[in-house]
Amino acid sequence: MIQPRFHSTSAVRLGRVLAAGRHSQRFFTGARTFLSAKHTSNSIKEEMAQSMANLKLKIFNFKFKMLLPTLFALLLLAPLAFAQGKMYWAENDGALKFANLDGSGVSTLPITTVTSPVHIALDFSASQIYWTEFTGKVRRANLDGSNAVDLVTGLSDPKGLALDLSAGKIYWTEIGFGNEKISRSDLDGSNIETLVTGLYTPNSIALDLTNGKMYWVDEDAAAIQRANLDGTSLETLVTNADLSEPSGIALDLGAGKMYWCDGADDNIKRANLDGTSIETLVTGLDEPRDIDLDVLEGKMYWTESEIDKIQRANLDGTSVEDLVFGLAEPIGLALDVAASPNARFVSFSGAGGFSVSRSKLISQGQIFSNGNLQFKKGDPTVYNGNLFAVGNIIIDKDNTINGNLRAGGTITIDPKSTVNGTMFPGDPIAPSDPVVPSDPFHPGDPTLPFNIGKGGSLTLVPGDPWVPGDPHYEVNVGNSATLNLSSGEYHFTKLVTNSESVLNFDVSNGAVVLNVSLDLSLGKKVTFNISPGGQANSHLVTIFAFQSSKVVVDKGGYVLGNLNAPNAEVSIAKNVSLRGAVCASKTTVDRDVIVLHHSSPGVLPKQVLLDEEADSYQLIADSYELEQNYPNPFNPTTAISFQLSADSEVKLVIYNTAGQLVRTLYSGEMPAGRFELEWDGKNESGEKVASGIYVYELKAGEFVAKRKMTLMR
């Protein structure tokens, strides 16, 4: 049985965190709570509501330029993972232990065969822990200590460990006897590959799956380095001029930062992902060994092996706390928190359930339903992620689900469908009942109506919709018209977009949050643009729709951000591309929809609709084709269009004229149709590339095509 982990004490703690203005830099929605009525007292709900009210009054005081926190994400995730809100660590005496994030409830995993564990990694979706051992092994067990197995043996001295669950890979570092290298294998230990050799003492390793990079610290070389996930394009980012004996490393991709421990200088530092702007955060430590981040709550945790304890502090190094004492040389550390990149929800549905209708849905993320969850006949449908339902799960024919299925009721799989994961029918899941703060609408507030004509443009300034007297907007965005919005919070009674409307979100100073009281409608081919950062900052845009009527994301829409409509059905029409997450009382998904979570690797493609008669938008693609980019020459961005005549494994990459990889724009499955991907003139590390000629190459099944383009800065 899955028990709701977000109980009352956690609710109090999170409410206080929110009232203090703490924020998430890379996870998903703005603040709307979903608490289990069984497990949350009225007093707790009242405290949460008061905390939300306090936050709403404070968050846009412009002394704060930070992202609106997300209760919804935590409360969604909390009931679903085996052990949310825990830290796990390895001790040199041969024990794997865990405790609550405040250091209480210390326990030892009942694994009797552990010998000198070093570093650890967690697979939340499968409730498993992986670790390296000084005995030359990579091992795995369930988080309850059962089923301990050897995955890789015969290594010299494995150290750092990281998982790429989307690709099914384990990465580890190795030292000793001329075997100083980085390797990877499948999750079962098979298909071992050597990726990087010629190192000194590679210790800890961390993965940036969004940009296809791995980072590691080399203790004896006194360096921090990175390379592509296949080991190519090695770079040295930080050298011995700025560090002595680096050990643990952790990444905050949302903020573009890396954190590391230095066992000789006895401090913790951070820098940009390219190694610039180094800051010393915590000093006076005693051999810190490993570090992990809870970005959602703005905390970093680390082990200190010389004085046998675990500590934490804010991400800026302030408010250092001692959590656990009297350990036996703690080394590796890993957190199981709601901010985990391995537990990403793209949809939460209430009692109305979730259904996909004859769709070629291509998605990465997880789905939770308070009712039933159904994938109707696919065309075919491929879904990558775990499925959770309080009721039943029904998978009709021609669907492939790459993930685990948990249902309080039955699980029915058509013989012509495939589930690559474990199924848990009859495993009661507590429903998450919405406790939604009141609509900011005040009847006496002034209304500012705007009708943006065809091709026109309007810029609106944010306000404080939670203060009586603050005006609310009523906006109709005409065909091909543009609405410009900036960091802050808005209140709309109505926000209606029409064919090819554009919404531009400027997140330079933090999140953009839209509250829509009566009518939210996203018309055909609506396009969301975010600057700076583009798709990488999709988590900084959130729309709350308080209406009870259906919210439609119409055909061909290109939506970046979080759509929260807990009182309404959200209907996602044909050929929509969405990066973000959806919360609704009921969710329906039509044909040929592409959904990615904020943290999903690659670029979200735009699906191009042709034959633009009023109600007969069709995707026309009778052959494979790669078109010339437009504009060309370009600065700073250009669009690359292509078409697929059949469902295909697609890879669109950019090279320089020397044949070196510059950027992978997309790698994964796509349905047949026409698509458009944008390149912003940056490489895999997010750095601007120089002016010059570049080659872009499309591989789709057996089809391969290349074209040239010119970037002029």
TIPAVEX-272192 format. One record per residue (C-alpha): residue in three letters; y, z, x. Coordinates in steps of 0.2 Angstrom, whole numbers, padded with zeros to 4 digits, always signed. Example, Ala and Ser with C-alpha at 12.3 -4.5 7.8 and 13.67 -1.06 7.14 Angstrom:
ALA-0022+0039+0062
SER-0005+0036+0068
//
This chain:
MET+0000+0000+0000
ILE+0017-0004+0006
GLN+0029+0011+0005
PRO+0048+0009+0004
ARG+0053+0015+0020
PHE+0072+0016+0016
HIS+0071+0033+0008
SER+0086+0044+0003
THR+0090+0051+0020
SER+0091+0034+0027
ALA+0102+0029+0013
VAL+0114+0043+0017
ARG+0114+0038+0036
LEU+0117+0020+0032
GLY+0131+0024+0020
ARG+0140+0035+0033
VAL+0137+0021+0046
LEU+0145+0009+0034
ALA+0160+0020+0030
ALA+0163+0021+0048
GLY+0165+0002+0049
ARG+0150-0002+0059
HIS+0144-0020+0058
SER+0130-0033+0061
GLN+0134-0047+0073
ARG+0119-0058+0069
PHE+0111-0053+0053
PHE+0114-0058+0036
THR+0123-0053+0020
GLY+0138-0044+0016
ALA+0136-0027+0008
ARG+0126-0027-0008
THR+0113-0013-0010
PHE+0095-0015-0017
LEU+0087+0003-0018
SER+0071+0007-0026
ALA+0074+0018-0042
LYS+0058+0028-0038
HIS+0063+0033-0021
THR+0082+0035-0022
SER+0090+0049-0032
ASN+0106+0047-0042
SER+0116+0058-0030
ILE+0111+0046-0016
LYS+0116+0031-0026
GLU+0133+0039-0030
GLU+0135+0043-0011
MET+0131+0025-0007
ALA+0143+0018-0020
GLN+0157+0030-0013
SER+0153+0024+0004
MET+0154+0006-0002
ALA+0171+0010-0010
ASN+0178+0018+0005
LEU+0172+0003+0016
LYS+0180-0010+0004
LEU+0197-0001+0005
LYS+0196+0000+0024
ILE+0187-0016+0030
PHE+0202-0028+0029
ASN+0215-0016+0036
PHE+0217-0028+0050
LYS+0215-0014+0062
PHE+0197-0019+0059
LYS+0192-0037+0064
MET+0173-0035+0061
LEU+0159-0041+0051
LEU+0156-0034+0034
PRO+0140-0024+0035
THR+0124-0028+0026
LEU+0115-0015+0016
PHE+0106-0029+0007
ALA+0097-0034+0023
LEU+0091-0017+0028
LEU+0085-0013+0010
LEU+0076-0029+0009
LEU+0067-0027+0025
ALA+0064-0009+0024
PRO+0049-0009+0012
LEU+0040-0023+0020
ALA+0037-0020+0039
PHE+0023-0008+0044
ALA+0035+0004+0053
GLN+0053+0001+0051
GLY+0066+0012+0060
LYS+0055+0016+0075
MET+0056+0015+0094
TYR+0040+0012+0104
TRP+0038+0016+0123
ALA+0026+0016+0137
GLU+0023+0031+0148
ASN+0015+0029+0166
ASP+0002+0042+0162
GLY-0007+0030+0151
ALA+0001+0033+0134
LEU+0009+0022+0121
LYS+0021+0032+0110
PHE+0033+0030+0095
ALA+0046+0041+0086
ASN+0060+0039+0074
LEU+0076+0031+0080
ASP+0084+0048+0081
GLY+0070+0054+0092
SER+0061+0065+0079
GLY+0043+0063+0074
VAL+0036+0059+0092
SER+0018+0053+0091
THR+0005+0044+0102
LEU-0004+0029+0097
PRO-0023+0033+0096
ILE-0028+0021+0109
THR-0040+0029+0122
THR-0041+0014+0134
VAL-0023+0013+0139
THR-0021+0013+0158
SER-0003+0013+0166
PRO+0006+0003+0153
VAL+0022-0005+0158
HIS+0032-0016+0146
ILE+0029-0018+0127
ALA+0033-0030+0113
LEU+0031-0029+0095
ASP+0025-0042+0081
PHE+0033-0034+0065
SER+0025-0047+0053
ALA+0008-0044+0059
SER+0010-0025+0063
GLN+0005-0027+0081
ILE+0010-0020+0098
TYR+0008-0030+0114
TRP+0009-0022+0132
THR+0006-0026+0150
GLU-0005-0014+0161
PHE-0004-0011+0180
THR-0023-0015+0179
GLY-0018-0033+0178
LYS-0020-0035+0159
VAL-0010-0041+0144
ARG-0016-0031+0129
ARG-0014-0030+0110
ALA-0017-0018+0096
ASN-0012-0014+0078
LEU+0002-0002+0076
ASP-0009+0011+0070
GLY-0019+0010+0086
SER-0034+0001+0080
ASN-0042-0015+0086
ALA-0036-0014+0105
VAL-0041-0030+0114
ASP-0038-0038+0131
LEU-0029-0054+0130
VAL-0026-0059+0148
THR-0035-0051+0163
GLY-0036-0054+0181
LEU-0017-0053+0184
SER-0010-0046+0200
ASP+0004-0034+0193
PRO+0011-0039+0176
LYS+0028-0032+0171
GLY+0040-0039+0158
LEU+0033-0045+0141
ALA+0041-0055+0127
LEU+0035-0064+0112
ASP+0039-0081+0104
LEU+0031-0079+0087
SER+0037-0095+0080
ALA+0028-0105+0094
GLY+0014-0092+0095
LYS+0017-0088+0113
ILE+0017-0073+0125
TYR+0028-0073+0140
TRP+0026-0061+0155
THR+0032-0058+0173
GLU+0020-0055+0187
ILE+0023-0048+0205
GLY+0012-0044+0220
PHE+0001-0053+0233
GLY+0011-0070+0232
ASN+0010-0071+0213
GLU+0028-0068+0209
LYS+0030-0079+0194
ILE+0033-0080+0175
SER+0019-0087+0164
ARG+0015-0089+0146
SER+0000-0091+0135
ASP-0005-0092+0116
LEU-0005-0076+0107
ASP-0023-0074+0109
GLY-0022-0076+0128
SER-0028-0093+0129
ASN-0020-0109+0137
ILE-0011-0100+0151
GLU+0004-0109+0159
THR+0013-0105+0175
LEU+0032-0108+0172
VAL+0042-0102+0186
THR+0036-0097+0204
GLY+0044-0092+0220
LEU+0052-0077+0213
TYR+0053-0060+0222
THR+0051-0046+0209
PRO+0053-0052+0192
ASN+0053-0037+0181
SER+0059-0037+0163
ILE+0061-0053+0152
ALA+0070-0058+0136
LEU+0070-0074+0125
ASP+0084-0083+0117
LEU+0074-0094+0105
THR+0089-0101+0097
ASN+0094-0110+0113
GLY+0077-0112+0120
LYS+0080-0100+0135
MET+0072-0086+0144
TYR+0081-0073+0154
TRP+0074-0061+0167
VAL+0079-0048+0180
ASP+0073-0050+0198
GLU+0073-0032+0206
ASP+0071-0036+0224
ALA+0082-0052+0224
ALA+0095-0042+0215
ALA+0098-0056+0202
ILE+0098-0060+0184
GLN+0091-0078+0181
ARG+0087-0089+0166
ALA+0078-0105+0163
ASN+0072-0116+0149
LEU+0057-0109+0140
ASP+0046-0122+0149
GLY+0053-0115+0166
THR+0064-0130+0170
SER+0083-0129+0174
LEU+0083-0112+0183
GLU+0100-0104+0185
THR+0105-0088+0194
LEU+0118-0079+0183
VAL+0122-0063+0192
THR+0119-0059+0210
ASN+0118-0044+0222
ALA+0137-0043+0223
ASP+0137-0036+0205
LEU+0120-0027+0204
SER+0107-0018+0215
GLU+0090-0016+0207
PRO+0090-0023+0189
SER+0076-0018+0178
GLY+0077-0020+0159
ILE+0086-0034+0150
ALA+0091-0037+0132
LEU+0101-0050+0123
ASP+0114-0049+0109
LEU+0114-0068+0104
GLY+0127-0065+0090
ALA+0140-0058+0102
GLY+0134-0069+0117
LYS+0130-0054+0128
MET+0116-0048+0139
TYR+0113-0030+0144
TRP+0103-0023+0158
CYS+0098-0007+0167
ASP+0101-0005+0186
GLY+0089+0008+0194
ALA+0098+0009+0210
ASP+0116+0010+0204
ASP+0110+0021+0189
ASN+0120+0012+0176
ILE+0120+0000+0162
LYS+0130-0016+0162
ARG+0133-0031+0151
ALA+0140-0048+0153
ASN+0142-0065+0144
LEU+0126-0075+0143
ASP+0132-0086+0157
GLY+0134-0070+0168
THR+0153-0069+0167
SER+0164-0055+0162
ILE+0153-0041+0169
GLU+0156-0023+0162
THR+0149-0006+0167
LEU+0145+0003+0151
VAL+0136+0019+0155
THR+0136+0028+0172
GLY+0128+0044+0180
LEU+0110+0040+0174
ASP+0094+0043+0184
GLU+0084+0027+0186
PRO+0085+0018+0169
ARG+0071+0007+0167
ASP+0071-0003+0151
ILE+0083-0007+0137
ASP+0083-0013+0119
LEU+0097-0016+0106
ASP+0099-0011+0088
VAL+0113-0023+0084
LEU+0114-0020+0066
GLU+0120-0002+0069
GLY+0128-0006+0085
LYS+0117+0004+0097
MET+0108+0002+0113
TYR+0092+0012+0118
TRP+0085+0015+0136
THR+0072+0024+0145
GLU+0075+0035+0161
SER+0060+0037+0171
GLU+0066+0049+0184
ILE+0071+0063+0172
ASP+0058+0058+0158
LYS+0069+0055+0143
ILE+0076+0042+0131
GLN+0094+0040+0127
ARG+0105+0029+0116
ALA+0124+0025+0115
ASN+0135+0013+0106
LEU+0135-0005+0112
ASP+0151-0002+0121
GLY+0143+0013+0131
THR+0152+0027+0121
SER+0143+0042+0112
VAL+0128+0044+0123
GLU+0114+0054+0115
ASP+0098+0062+0122
LEU+0084+0058+0110
VAL+0067+0062+0118
PHE+0064+0074+0132
GLY+0049+0079+0143
LEU+0040+0062+0144
ALA+0029+0056+0158
GLU+0039+0043+0167
PRO+0044+0032+0152
ILE+0046+0013+0156
GLY+0045-0001+0143
LEU+0054+0001+0127
ALA+0055-0009+0110
LEU+0063-0005+0094
ASP+0056-0009+0077
VAL+0072-0010+0067
ALA+0079-0021+0052
ALA+0089-0031+0065
SER+0073-0038+0073
PRO+0074-0057+0075
ASN+0056-0058+0070
ALA+0059-0052+0052
ARG+0071-0064+0043
PHE+0073-0066+0025
VAL+0079-0082+0017
SER+0077-0077-0001
PHE+0076-0061-0011
SER+0072-0063-0030
GLY+0072-0051-0044
ALA+0060-0049-0058
GLY+0063-0068-0063
GLY+0053-0072-0048
PHE+0054-0086-0035
SER+0047-0104-0037
VAL+0047-0120-0027
SER+0045-0136-0038
ARG+0036-0151-0030
SER+0046-0149-0015
LYS+0045-0155+0003
LEU+0053-0138+0007
ILE+0055-0135+0026
SER+0059-0117+0029
GLN+0059-0103+0042
GLY+0061-0086+0036
GLN+0053-0073+0023
ILE+0053-0072+0004
PHE+0053-0057-0007
SER+0051-0057-0025
ASN+0052-0042-0038
GLY+0041-0053-0050
ASN+0029-0068-0046
LEU+0031-0080-0032
GLN+0025-0098-0035
PHE+0024-0113-0024
LYS+0021-0127-0037
LYS+0013-0144-0032
GLY+0019-0149-0015
ASP+0025-0166-0009
PRO+0019-0158+0003
THR+0028-0142+0006
VAL+0027-0133+0023
TYR+0034-0115+0023
ASN+0035-0105+0039
GLY+0036-0086+0035
ASN+0028-0072+0026
LEU+0028-0070+0007
PHE+0030-0054-0003
ALA+0028-0051-0021
VAL+0028-0036-0033
GLY+0018-0047-0045
ASN+0007-0062-0041
ILE+0007-0076-0028
ILE+0002-0093-0034
ILE+0001-0107-0021
ASP-0003-0124-0030
LYS-0010-0139-0021
ASP-0002-0148-0006
ASN+0006-0133+0001
THR+0005-0126+0019
ILE+0010-0108+0021
ASN+0011-0102+0039
GLY+0013-0084+0037
ASN+0005-0068+0029
LEU+0004-0066+0010
ARG+0006-0048+0002
ALA+0005-0046-0017
GLY+0005-0031-0029
GLY-0006-0042-0040
THR-0017-0057-0037
ILE-0016-0071-0024
THR-0021-0088-0030
ILE-0023-0102-0018
ASP-0027-0120-0023
PRO-0042-0128-0013
LYS-0030-0142-0007
SER-0018-0129+0000
THR-0018-0120+0017
VAL-0013-0103+0022
ASN-0012-0100+0040
GLY-0011-0081+0039
THR-0018-0065+0032
MET-0018-0062+0013
PHE-0017-0045+0005
PRO-0019-0045-0014
GLY-0018-0029-0024
ASP-0007-0021-0011
PRO+0006-0012-0021
ILE+0024-0016-0016
ALA+0038-0006-0023
PRO+0051-0016-0032
SER+0069-0016-0025
ASP+0081-0013-0039
PRO+0098-0019-0037
VAL+0112-0006-0037
VAL+0127-0018-0037
PRO+0145-0012-0034
SER+0157-0016-0049
ASP+0165-0033-0050
PRO+0183-0031-0042
PHE+0191-0040-0057
HIS+0205-0030-0065
PRO+0211-0037-0082
GLY+0229-0034-0077
ASP+0228-0042-0060
PRO+0238-0059-0059
THR+0229-0075-0059
LEU+0234-0089-0047
PRO+0227-0105-0053
PHE+0225-0120-0041
ASN+0218-0138-0045
ILE+0216-0147-0028
GLY+0216-0166-0033
LYS+0205-0179-0025
GLY+0206-0179-0006
GLY+0219-0165-0006
SER+0219-0149+0004
LEU+0224-0131+0000
THR+0224-0115+0012
LEU+0222-0098+0004
VAL+0226-0081+0012
PRO+0214-0066+0010
GLY+0219-0050+0001
ASP+0212-0034-0004
PRO+0203-0038-0021
TRP+0198-0019-0023
VAL+0216-0013-0025
PRO+0223-0015-0043
GLY+0237-0028-0044
ASP+0230-0039-0030
PRO+0230-0057-0036
HIS+0214-0067-0039
TYR+0212-0085-0038
GLU+0206-0098-0050
VAL+0202-0114-0040
ASN+0195-0131-0044
VAL+0191-0141-0028
GLY+0192-0159-0033
ASN+0181-0174-0027
SER+0183-0175-0008
ALA+0196-0161-0008
THR+0196-0147+0005
LEU+0199-0128+0003
ASN+0203-0118+0019
LEU+0199-0100+0020
SER+0200-0087+0035
SER+0194-0070+0040
GLY+0196-0058+0026
GLU+0191-0055+0008
TYR+0195-0065-0007
HIS+0194-0063-0026
PHE+0191-0078-0037
THR+0188-0078-0055
LYS+0182-0096-0054
LEU+0178-0106-0039
VAL+0172-0124-0044
THR+0168-0137-0031
ASN+0165-0156-0036
SER+0157-0171-0027
GLU+0160-0170-0008
SER+0171-0155-0009
VAL+0173-0146+0008
LEU+0175-0128+0011
ASN+0182-0123+0029
PHE+0179-0106+0035
ASP+0189-0099+0050
VAL+0180-0084+0057
SER+0190-0082+0072
ASN+0194-0064+0067
GLY+0178-0059+0058
ALA+0169-0062+0042
VAL+0175-0072+0027
VAL+0169-0064+0011
LEU+0171-0072-0006
ASN+0170-0062-0023
VAL+0168-0073-0038
SER+0168-0064-0055
LEU+0165-0078-0068
ASP+0160-0095-0062
LEU+0154-0101-0045
SER+0148-0119-0045
LEU+0144-0129-0029
GLY+0145-0148-0033
LYS+0136-0163-0026
LYS+0137-0165-0008
VAL+0148-0150-0005
THR+0150-0146+0013
PHE+0153-0129+0022
ASN+0161-0130+0039
ILE+0163-0114+0050
SER+0174-0113+0065
PRO+0173-0107+0079
GLY+0154-0108+0082
GLY+0148-0119+0068
GLN+0131-0115+0062
ALA+0129-0101+0075
ASN+0141-0091+0065
SER+0133-0094+0048
HIS+0130-0075+0046
LEU+0149-0073+0045
VAL+0151-0081+0028
THR+0146-0072+0012
ILE+0148-0077-0006
PHE+0145-0064-0020
ALA+0144-0071-0038
PHE+0145-0058-0051
GLN+0141-0070-0065
SER+0125-0069-0076
SER+0125-0088-0079
LYS+0115-0100-0067
VAL+0123-0103-0050
VAL+0119-0121-0045
VAL+0119-0128-0027
ASP+0119-0146-0032
LYS+0111-0161-0024
GLY+0114-0165-0006
GLY+0124-0149-0003
TYR+0126-0143+0015
VAL+0128-0124+0014
LEU+0131-0111+0028
GLY+0131-0093+0024
ASN+0124-0080+0012
LEU+0124-0083-0007
ASN+0122-0067-0017
ALA+0120-0068-0036
PRO+0110-0053-0040
ASN+0113-0055-0059
ALA+0110-0074-0060
GLU+0097-0087-0057
VAL+0101-0098-0041
SER+0095-0116-0043
ILE+0094-0126-0027
ALA+0094-0144-0031
LYS+0087-0159-0022
ASN+0091-0163-0004
VAL+0101-0147+0000
SER+0102-0141+0017
LEU+0105-0122+0019
ARG+0106-0110+0034
GLY+0107-0092+0028
ALA+0100-0082+0014
VAL+0099-0081-0005
CYS+0099-0066-0016
ALA+0096-0069-0035
SER+0088-0062-0050
LYS+0078-0078-0050
THR+0077-0092-0037
THR+0071-0110-0040
VAL+0070-0124-0027
ASP+0069-0142-0030
ARG+0063-0157-0020
ASP+0067-0160-0001
VAL+0076-0144+0003
ILE+0078-0138+0020
VAL+0081-0119+0023
LEU+0084-0110+0039
HIS+0088-0092+0043
HIS+0104-0088+0053
SER+0093-0085+0068
SER+0081-0100+0067
PRO+0082-0111+0082
GLY+0089-0129+0081
VAL+0102-0137+0071
LEU+0102-0138+0052
PRO+0102-0157+0048
LYS+0113-0164+0034
GLN+0103-0175+0022
VAL+0113-0191+0018
LEU+0112-0197+0000
LEU+0114-0215-0005
ASP+0115-0225-0021
GLU+0129-0214-0027
GLU+0129-0217-0046
ALA+0133-0202-0056
ASP+0116-0195-0059
SER+0104-0206-0049
TYR+0107-0200-0031
GLN+0092-0206-0021
LEU+0087-0205-0003
ILE+0083-0222+0002
ALA+0073-0224+0018
ASP+0060-0238+0020
SER+0060-0238+0039
TYR+0063-0227+0054
GLU+0080-0230+0061
LEU+0092-0221+0073
GLU+0110-0226+0071
GLN+0125-0226+0082
ASN+0135-0210+0083
TYR+0151-0209+0074
PRO+0165-0207+0080
ASN+0161-0215+0097
PRO+0169-0211+0109
PHE+0172-0194+0103
ASN+0180-0177+0106
PRO+0175-0164+0102
THR+0161-0168+0089
THR+0151-0183+0084
ALA+0138-0186+0070
ILE+0121-0194+0073
SER+0113-0202+0058
PHE+0095-0207+0057
GLN+0082-0210+0044
LEU+0063-0207+0042
SER+0052-0217+0031
ALA+0039-0203+0030
ASP+0037-0185+0033
SER+0037-0183+0052
GLU+0038-0171+0067
VAL+0055-0174+0073
LYS+0064-0171+0090
LEU+0082-0176+0093
VAL+0088-0173+0110
ILE+0103-0177+0121
TYR+0101-0181+0140
ASN+0114-0185+0153
THR+0113-0201+0163
ALA+0102-0192+0176
GLY+0089-0189+0163
GLN+0092-0170+0163
LEU+0090-0162+0146
VAL+0107-0157+0139
ARG+0104-0151+0121
THR+0089-0151+0109
LEU+0098-0154+0092
TYR+0082-0153+0081
SER+0064-0150+0084
GLY+0052-0148+0069
GLU+0046-0156+0053
MET+0057-0166+0042
PRO+0054-0175+0025
ALA+0057-0193+0023
GLY+0075-0197+0020
ARG+0092-0200+0029
PHE+0099-0186+0039
GLU+0115-0182+0049
LEU+0116-0170+0064
GLU+0132-0165+0073
TRP+0134-0162+0091
ASP+0148-0152+0097
GLY+0148-0158+0115
LYS+0140-0142+0121
ASN+0124-0139+0131
GLU+0109-0127+0127
SER+0120-0112+0134
GLY+0134-0116+0122
GLU+0145-0122+0137
LYS+0156-0138+0135
VAL+0149-0152+0145
ALA+0160-0164+0155
SER+0166-0181+0149
GLY+0155-0195+0152
ILE+0141-0206+0145
TYR+0126-0197+0136
VAL+0109-0203+0129
TYR+0102-0197+0113
GLU+0084-0199+0109
LEU+0075-0198+0092
LYS+0056-0195+0092
ALA+0048-0196+0075
GLY+0029-0198+0075
GLU+0026-0214+0085
PHE+0044-0219+0083
VAL+0055-0218+0098
ALA+0073-0224+0099
LYS+0088-0221+0111
ARG+0106-0224+0110
LYS+0121-0220+0121
MET+0137-0211+0117
THR+0153-0207+0126
LEU+0162-0190+0127
MET+0180-0191+0132
ARG+0188-0174+0134
//
